[in-house]
Amino acid sequence: MLRKKDFAAMTPPMGWNSWDCWATTVNEGQLLANAEYMEKNLKQFGWEYIVCDIQWSEPAPHPTAEDVYRHFPRLILDEYGRQMPAKTRFPSAAGGKGFAPIAQTIHEMGLKFGIHIMRGIPRQAVHEHLPVKGTAVTAEQVALPNSISCWNGDMYGLNPAVPEAQAYYDSIFELYASWGVDYVKVDDICNTNMYPNHPYSAEKEIEMIRHAIEKSGRSMVLSLSPGPAVIEKAWHLEKYANMWRITDDFWDDWKLLKGMFERCEVWQKHVSPGCWPDCDMLPMGRIGVGFGNERQSKFTFAEQRTMMTLWSIFRSPLMMGGNLPDCDEQTLSLLTNGEVLHLLQHAHGACQIDRTDTAAVWMSEDDEDGSLYVALFNLSDELQTVACPLEELGVSTIKAEVRDLWQKKNLGIVETELSAELPAHDAALLKLTIQ
């Protein structure tokens, strides 16, 4: 039986993922440049994961703004149908070394390394009848050709009714463990949106992957994508995964950010050590390069602060999407606020106190000193004052000392009510010490 203590990620993972900036095109130099920046500027604040996203086994991806995927590309596979990094993009992978050299370099920086995979087995391995390691069967005997992704043509699902299908998952996680992988993002599995009447159709593959991780002997964070996750299956996600997306791909659009308040409301009771509903990456800084749509994030600074405030008080994993070496001072200030990140890592019981179309209030409690955190959000398009009576926080007294975490300054004593005058789409994050 799986126990929560067997899981990695007992606090929300914090890191960088290549997707928002580089899409399918990321290479070794870009990965390591982001790792070097993280080591120098972010590691001391708890940021630690460098995650290589999709299509790393494709030698020459050529995304456009219309379609970031080649249709049925030829991937680099080993003799057992397991994907290997393309040495055209990851030169250190030559000679069958895989991601081991990159992982080692990242580990030497005091950081951790992650990869993205699609669920299932490569169609290429199936069509070439490649053997499944440790078995007497070949790939077509463990595949489900009618279990596919609607947006990526690389894979067939695996058939959980065939015992050797587990052996294939065991073989790839054995490989990842040998490389030193610390984090695996598995896609087309949290919501198999090819099948709208059965969005959790890959349930058994989630179980197979968790068992493969345990068998590998290496602790790995298991992150599931895409969303929206199925709330009725929260118990299953909590049992087998560390992170699961509660949204489809999240981008720099205020409508998507405002909509995240409803998603967090739905999932707020399912946040616990080792189990993190995931609001997706932070599209901040320089993004869109690999999509043919290079830009600075369209989020205003106020909207970025709202995003960071909601993600932090809700306790979503934080995965920076923008290219780290291009961070400006404003972006860096949001990523390195130690008081806000303390809340992310050392609070509990986050819940929504109030939400209308124009404002929202969230609260949580500090693990160490019992103080309260309150986030006030202006969801309107105009300057307004957002207020919350102390009694709505369950405070027995009517007096509290308040500190503004974003401004890093004490605001003095308040009685009866918290309030903040906020610009459009902005947020305040306050820490209350009860008198």
N, C-alpha and C positions, 0 to 999 in steps of 0.2 A: 504494500500500500504506500502511495506517495504521501509524504508529510511536508508541510510547509517549510520546515527547517532544511529540507533537501534542496529547496529552490535558491537560486541566486537572487539578487536584487531585493534585498530586504528593505531598502529605501529606494525612492524613484531614481532610475538610471538617468544620468546626465551625460550628454556627448554631442557628437557631430555626425551627420549623415550626408552622404554625397549627392542625394537625389535632387534636392531643390535647386542646386546650382548646376551640377554636371550631368543630370539625367543618366543616360546609359553610357556616357562617354568617359567617365572618370578613369584616371590612370595612376600609376604608382607615384609619380612626382607630385600630383595634386593631393593624393592621400597623405603623403609624408609631410607636405607643406602645411596641411591643416593640423597634423599631429604636432609638428614643431611649434606652431602658434599656440596650440592648446597647452603644451608643456610649459611654455614661457609665460602665458598670460591667464590661463584659466584653470590649470590643474589645482592650484592652491585653493580654489573655490569649490572643488568637488567634481569638476568636469573630467571625465576619464575615458569615454568610449569614442573610438574612431570607427565608423561603420561604412563599409563599401557596399553601395546599393547595386541594383540589378544589372544583369548582362555582362558580368565580369569575365565570362568565358567566351564572349564573342570578340573575335580579333579586330573587326573594323566596323563598329556601329556607325550609322549615319543618320541620326535623328533630324527631323525638321520640326518646325512649329506645328505641323499638322499631325505628325505621327512619329513618336520617338522610338518605335520598334521596327526593326526589319521584320518582314513576314517570313517565318520559318528559316531563320539563319542557321548556318552551320556553326556549331559550338565546338569548343575544345573539350574532348572527353578522354578519360583514361580507358584502359581495356575493360573495365567493369561498368562503363556507362556513367561514371561520376564526372561532373564538371570540374575543369581545371582552369586556373586563371590564364588568359591569353597573354603569351609572353610579348606580343607586339605592344601591349599596354602596360604589362607588369613584368619587366625584364628579369627581375630577380626570381621569377617563377620557372625560368628555364631549367631543364634537366630534371623535371618532375618534382621540383621543390614546392610547388604550389604557393600558398600564401605564407608558408613558414618564415621566410626571410623578412617579409613585411611585418608579420606579427612579432617577430623577435625584436626588430628595430623599435616598434611601438612599445613593447614591454620594457625595453631598456630605457625608455623615456618615463617610465612609471605610469603608463596608460594601458588601456585594454583595446582589443581589436574585435570588430564584428563584421559579418557578411550578410548579404541578402540572398535568399534562394526562393524559387517558386516551389510550391508543393509538387510532389510526384516524381516522375522519372522522365528524362528527356525523350521526346518523340524520336529523335535521332538514334538513341540507344535501342529503342523498340524496333525501328525499321531495319536496323543493322543486326538485330538478334544478338546483342552483346550479353555476355554471361553476368549473372548476379553473383557478386563475390560470396564465397562460402556456401554456395548451393549448386545443384545440378540443373537449374533452370536458366532460361534466358529472359531478357527484358520483356518481350511480348507476353510472357506467361504471368507476369505480375501486374501488368498495366490495365487500366480501365480506359479504353479509347473514347468512350462517351463521357468521360469526366475531364473537362477542359476549361481553360480560361477564355473569357470573351474578349480579352484585351492583350493577351500575349500567347503566341503560338508555339512556345518552346516545349511544353510538357503535356503528358497524360497523367491523370491521377493514378494512385496505386490502389490495388484491390485488397481491402483488408480481410477478405475471405480467403486469400491465398497466403499461407504461412510465410512463404519466401518474400512476400512484399515487405514484411518487417525486416527481413535480412537486408533489403536494399537500403532502407533508412538507417539500419545499424551500420552499414558499410560507409555511408556518406558522413555520418557523425563520428565514426572512428577516424576518418580522414581529417575532419575538421579538428578533432581533438589533437591529432598528431601535428597539425599546423599551429596549434595554440590559440584557436578561436575562443573568444569569451562571450560572444553575443551572436545570436542568429535571428534574423528577421525573416519569417516565412510568409510568403505572399500567396494570394488567391486561396485563403484558407479560413480567415476569420469570418468573411462573408463571401461565399462563392456566388457572386452576383450574376453569373451566367444562368443561374437557376433561381429566379425570384420567388418561386413557390417553395423552395427548399434552400434558404440562404446558408444554412449550417450543414450542408451536405458533406463537408469534409471532417465531420466530428471525429470519426475513427482515425483519420490521418493525424489529427492533433494528438490523439493518444499514442499513436505509433511513434511520432516524433519525440514526445516526452520520454517514452520508454527507451528510445535510441540514445537520447542525451544521457539518461541515467546509466545505460550500459557502457557508454563511452568512458565513463570514469572522470570526465572533466566537467566542472561547473560551467554552465552556459546560460545566459539570459535567453529566454524564449519569448520573442515578440511576434505577435500575429497581426497580419494585415490582409486586405484592407477592411475598412468598416463600411457602414455602421455595424458594430457588433450586435448580436441578437440578445436582448436583455433577458429573455426567457432562458437562455443558456449561460447565464452568469455563473451558476454553480459549477458548470463544466469548465468554463474558462478559468475560474479561480482554482480549480483542482489541478489543471494541467499546464497553464501558461503563466508567465510573469507579467506580460503586457498584452493588451489587445486594443485595437483601434476602435474608437467609438464614433468615428467619422470616416467618410471617404477622404481622398487626398485634400488636405487643407492648404489654401493659398492665401495670398495677401489681398483679401476682399473683405470689407467690413461686414457684408451680409453673412459671410461664413463665420466670422468671429462672433457676431451677435447671436447667430444660431447655436454657437457652442454652449451658451448658457443653458439652453434647454437640454442639450446632451449631458452636460455635467449634472444637471438636476436629476436626470433619470438614473445616472450611474453613481451618485454620491454615496450610497450605502454599500458599495462593492469595492471600496478602497481599503486595502489592508497590507501589512508587510508581506512582500513577495508577490502581490497582486495589484496591478496598476492599470485601470482604464486609461487609455492613451489618447490624448487630444491631437496627436500627430505633431509633425515637426514645426519649428519656429521659422517661418519664412521672413527672415530679417536680413538686412545687409544686401550684398550682391547675390542675386539669384537668376535663374532662367537661362544661364549660358548654354547649357547642353540642349535646351529646347529651341534654340534659335530666337529667344525672346529675352536677351540679357537686359537686366534693369536693376535699379535699387528698389527695394521693397516698396510697394505702393502704400503700405501702412504708414500713417503719420506716427510721430514719436508718441503721441498720446495713445494711439491704438496699440502700438507695441507695448506700452506700459500696461494697458488693459489686458492684453494677451498674457504677458508675463505674470501679472497679478492673478488672473483666473487660473492659469496652469499651476501656479505655485500653491495657492490656497487649496485648490482641488487635489493637489499632489499628483498631477500628471507627470510622466517622464518628460524631461526636457532634452530635445534633440535639435540642436541648431542646424538650420538648413542653408544659411548663407555661407559663402566662402570665407573662412575665418581670417586669412591674411588681409582681406579687404575691409575688415571691420573698422567703422569710424568710432569716434570717442563716445557718441551717444549710445550706439549699439553696445559697445563694450561696457558702458556704465550699467546697462540693464543686466548683462550677463555676469557681472562681478559684484553685485550688491550682496555682501555676505549676510546681512540681516534678513533679506528676502529669502535667500537660499537656505538659511537656517530654518525658516518656516517650512520650506519644502521638505527638508530632511527630518525635522524634529517636531512635528505637530501631528495632531490626530483629530478625528471627529468633524472633519469639514462638512458643513451643511449650508444650504441656501436658506436665508432668513426671509427674504422677500424678493420678488421679481415682478416688474411690470414691463410694458413696452419701452419705458424710458429710463428705468433704473433697476439696479439689483444690489443685494447685500448678501455677503457670505461671511461665515465665521468659522474659526477652529481654535484649538487649545494647544498650548505649548506643552511638550512632553516633560520638560525639565522643571519649569517653575510654575506651571498652571496658569500663566497669563493667557489672555485671549487675543486672537488676531481677528480683525474685522476689515473686510474689503468693501469699499463703497464704489459703485460703478455708475457712471453717467452713460446710459445707452442712447441718449437722445442726440439730435443734431445741433443742439444749442447749449450754451453755458447754463448750468443749473446747480442748485444746491441739493445734494443727496444726504438724507438724514436717517438715523436709526435710534429710537429710544433704547436706553440701556436695558430696560426691563424686557425688551424683546430678545436680548442675549441671555436671558436667564440669570442676570446679575442681581443678587439680593440687596446689594447696596446701590446708592444712586451717585456714587463718586468713583472716579477712576483717573489714574495718571496715564496720559496718552503720548505715544511716540509715533512719529511718521517715519515708516521704514524706507520709503523711496527718498525722502528729503533728508533722512538721517538726523532728525532733530526732535527734541521733546516739545510737546505742545502744551504742557501744563495739565491742570486738573479740569476734568469735565464733570458736570452733574446733569443727570437725567437724559442727556441726548448726545449722540455723536453726529457731526455733520461736516461736510466739506463742499466748498464751491469748486466745481469741476468743469473744465472746458468740455466741449463735445467729445464723446467717445473716450474720455479719460477715466482714470481710477485713482483712488487713494488706498493705501494699505497701512493700517494702524495697529499698534500693539498696545493693549490695555493692561495695566497693572492695577488690580482692584485695591482700593483703600480700605 
